[in-house]
Amino acid sequence: MSEKSDLITHLKEELNHVHGDIEHVQRDLEALISHIKNLDEHMHHLMGETEGSVINPDPL
């Protein structure tokens, strides 16, 4: 019975490690998504600035 109990304890510990890894990956993904959104906003801002900075705009 002790061997079974040890196995259950070991599996619970491994499950806790996996849960911690999943939380870590989730935080990394949230940070990456935030970074991508910030880059997207920055690109839109830059594109807006370049649209108005044409030296010889088409008169049409």
N, C-alpha and C positions, 0 to 999 in steps of 0.2 A: 504494500500500500504506500510505503514511503516513496518508492520510485515513481508511482503515479502522481503523488503529491508534488514531488520535485519537478516532474515534467509540466504539471499545470502551472506551478510557480514560474518556471522558466518561460513558458509560453505567454504568461501574463506580462512578464518583463519585456519579452520581445515585442508584444503588442503595444506596450507603452512606448518603446523606442520607435516603432513604426508610426504611431500616432504623433510623436514629437517630430519625426521627419516630415510627415504630411503637413503639420502646422508650419514648419519652416519653409517648405515649398510654397504653401499658400501665401505666406508673407512675401516671399520673393516674387511670386506672380503678381501680387497686388502692387508691389513697388514697380515692377516692370510695366504694368498697365498704366500706372500713374505717370511714369517716365514717357511712355509712348504718347499719352494724351498731351503732356506738356510739349513734347516735340511737335505734335500735330498743331497745337495752338500757335507755337512759335513759327512754324512753316506758313500757316495762314496769315499771320501777322507780316512775315517777310514778303509773301506773295502780294499782299495788299499794298505794301510800300513800293514794290517794284512796278506795279501796274501804273501808279501815278508818277513814276519818275522817267518816263520815256521822253527823250530829248526832242525828237521830231514825231509827234503823234500823227497818225493818219487823219487827214481832215474829214474823211467820210465818217 
